[in-house]
Amino acid sequence: MTPPVRIDETHALIEKMVRRSLTVAVAESLTGGLLVAELIRIPGASRVVRGGVVAYATDLKASLLGVDNEILSARGPVDPEVAIQMAHGVRHRLGEGPDAAAWGVSTTGVAGPGSQDGHPAGTVFLGFASEDGAVSRRLHLDGDRDSVRQQTVAAAIRLMLETLEQN
């Protein structure tokens, strides 16, 4: 089980991003706005967070974020490529050119309690996109619906912290 996000982790993330003049845009499905809410609870977040899009319905992933309809039709929304395309899409849709977010981060998956398109509850994909490329991370989380959503937020915060530490 992924430990819940701690405020000191989120605070450290925002501080480091401010120091490096990095911005982020967030696209959320299963977390329904929890990730962007976690980020903006920290003072100074307005210097980092461009905004967030909750694209809970599958068709909104295509119309709002530019996810390929063929991929959504063939694989469904719980997919690593969907997570990457969501991250790319939100990065560019919440600012153009020099105003584009440095990072796009996305969450998509199955919070539960049941399965979706053959994916058991707790199957989650995080997407991360920047001008240097993109990556997805698959998570297998345990717990009830709320726990899966909270663990997803924690994992996304930690993914961003890891990215900062590697660069």
C-alpha positions as CSV (number, residue, x, y, z in Angstrom):
1,M,0.0,0.0,0.0
2,T,1.3,3.4,-0.9
3,P,1.4,5.7,2.1
4,P,-0.8,8.7,2.0
5,V,0.7,12.0,0.8
6,R,2.3,14.1,3.6
7,I,2.0,17.8,3.5
8,D,5.8,18.1,3.9
9,E,6.2,16.2,0.6
10,T,3.8,18.5,-1.2
11,H,5.4,21.6,0.3
12,A,8.9,20.4,-0.7
13,L,7.6,19.8,-4.3
14,I,6.1,23.3,-4.6
15,E,9.3,24.9,-3.1
16,K,11.6,23.1,-5.5
17,M,9.5,23.8,-8.5
18,V,9.4,27.5,-7.6
19,R,13.2,27.6,-7.2
20,R,13.5,26.0,-10.7
21,S,10.8,28.1,-12.3
22,L,8.8,25.0,-13.3
23,T,5.1,24.9,-13.9
24,V,2.7,22.0,-14.0
25,A,-0.7,21.3,-15.5
26,V,-2.8,18.3,-14.2
27,A,-5.2,16.0,-16.0
28,E,-7.3,13.8,-13.7
29,S,-9.7,11.0,-14.1
30,L,-10.0,8.7,-11.1
31,T,-8.7,11.3,-8.7
32,G,-11.4,13.8,-9.7
33,G,-9.4,17.0,-8.8
34,L,-7.7,15.7,-5.7
35,L,-4.2,16.1,-7.1
36,V,-4.6,19.7,-8.2
37,A,-6.3,20.4,-4.8
38,E,-3.3,18.8,-3.0
39,L,-0.9,21.1,-4.9
40,I,-2.8,24.3,-4.5
41,R,-3.3,23.9,-0.7
42,I,0.4,25.0,-0.4
43,P,1.1,28.7,-0.3
44,G,3.0,29.8,-3.4
45,A,1.4,27.2,-5.6
46,S,0.1,29.9,-7.9
47,R,3.6,30.3,-9.1
48,V,3.7,26.6,-10.1
49,V,0.2,25.3,-10.9
50,R,-1.2,26.3,-14.3
51,G,-4.4,24.5,-13.6
52,G,-6.2,21.2,-13.8
53,V,-8.7,19.4,-16.0
54,V,-11.0,16.7,-14.6
55,A,-11.8,14.5,-17.6
56,Y,-13.8,11.7,-15.9
57,A,-15.9,10.6,-18.9
58,T,-13.9,8.8,-21.6
59,D,-15.1,11.1,-24.4
60,L,-13.7,14.1,-22.5
61,K,-10.3,12.6,-22.6
62,A,-10.4,13.0,-26.3
63,S,-12.3,16.3,-26.7
64,L,-10.6,18.2,-23.9
65,L,-7.1,16.6,-23.8
66,G,-6.6,15.3,-27.3
67,V,-6.3,11.6,-26.5
68,D,-6.5,9.6,-29.6
69,N,-10.1,8.2,-30.0
70,E,-8.8,5.0,-31.7
71,I,-6.7,4.2,-28.6
72,L,-9.6,4.9,-26.3
73,S,-11.9,2.7,-28.4
74,A,-9.4,-0.1,-28.7
75,R,-7.9,-0.1,-25.2
76,G,-10.2,2.0,-23.0
77,P,-9.2,4.8,-20.7
78,V,-7.1,2.7,-18.3
79,D,-4.0,2.4,-20.4
80,P,-0.4,3.7,-20.2
81,E,-0.6,5.5,-23.6
82,V,-3.8,7.2,-22.5
83,A,-2.0,8.5,-19.4
84,I,0.8,9.8,-21.5
85,Q,-1.5,11.5,-24.0
86,M,-3.5,13.1,-21.2
87,A,-0.3,14.5,-19.7
88,H,0.8,15.9,-23.1
89,G,-2.6,17.2,-23.8
90,V,-3.1,19.1,-20.5
91,R,0.5,20.5,-20.7
92,H,-0.3,22.2,-24.0
93,R,-4.0,23.0,-23.5
94,L,-3.3,25.0,-20.4
95,G,-0.9,27.4,-22.1
96,E,0.7,27.7,-25.5
97,G,4.3,28.4,-26.5
98,P,6.2,29.9,-23.6
99,D,3.1,29.7,-21.4
100,A,2.8,25.9,-21.8
101,A,3.3,24.1,-18.6
102,A,6.8,22.7,-18.1
103,W,5.2,19.5,-16.9
104,G,1.9,17.7,-17.6
105,V,0.9,15.1,-15.1
106,S,-2.1,12.7,-15.4
107,T,-4.0,10.1,-13.4
108,T,-6.3,7.4,-14.9
109,G,-7.4,4.1,-13.5
110,V,-9.9,2.1,-11.6
111,A,-10.7,3.3,-8.1
112,G,-13.2,0.5,-7.5
113,P,-15.0,-1.2,-6.0
114,G,-15.5,-3.2,-9.2
115,S,-13.3,-3.8,-12.3
116,Q,-13.4,-1.8,-15.5
117,D,-12.5,-3.2,-19.0
118,G,-10.8,-6.2,-17.4
119,H,-8.7,-4.1,-15.1
120,P,-9.2,-4.8,-11.4
121,A,-9.8,-2.1,-8.9
122,G,-6.5,-0.4,-7.9
123,T,-5.1,-0.5,-11.4
124,V,-3.8,3.0,-12.0
125,F,-1.6,4.7,-14.6
126,L,0.2,8.0,-14.0
127,G,1.4,10.0,-17.0
128,F,4.2,12.5,-17.0
129,A,5.2,14.7,-19.9
130,S,7.7,17.5,-20.5
131,E,9.7,18.8,-23.4
132,D,12.2,16.1,-22.7
133,G,9.7,13.3,-23.3
134,A,7.0,11.3,-21.5
135,V,6.7,8.3,-19.2
136,S,3.9,6.3,-17.6
137,R,3.9,4.5,-14.4
138,R,1.6,1.6,-13.6
139,L,0.4,1.2,-10.0
140,H,-1.3,-1.7,-8.3
141,L,-3.0,-0.3,-5.2
142,D,-5.0,-1.9,-2.5
143,G,-7.8,-0.5,-0.4
144,D,-11.3,1.0,-0.8
145,R,-12.2,3.6,-3.4
146,D,-11.1,6.6,-1.3
147,S,-7.8,4.9,-0.4
148,V,-7.0,4.1,-4.0
149,R,-7.6,7.8,-5.0
150,Q,-5.5,9.1,-2.1
151,Q,-2.7,6.7,-2.8
152,T,-2.7,7.8,-6.4
153,V,-2.3,11.4,-5.4
154,A,0.6,10.5,-3.1
155,A,2.2,8.5,-5.9
156,A,1.9,11.4,-8.4
157,I,3.5,13.8,-5.9
158,R,6.3,11.4,-5.3
159,L,6.8,10.9,-9.1
160,M,7.2,14.7,-9.5
161,L,9.7,14.8,-6.5
162,E,11.7,11.9,-8.1
163,T,11.8,13.7,-11.4
164,L,13.2,16.8,-9.6
165,E,15.8,14.7,-7.9
166,Q,16.9,13.1,-11.1
167,N,17.4,16.4,-13.0
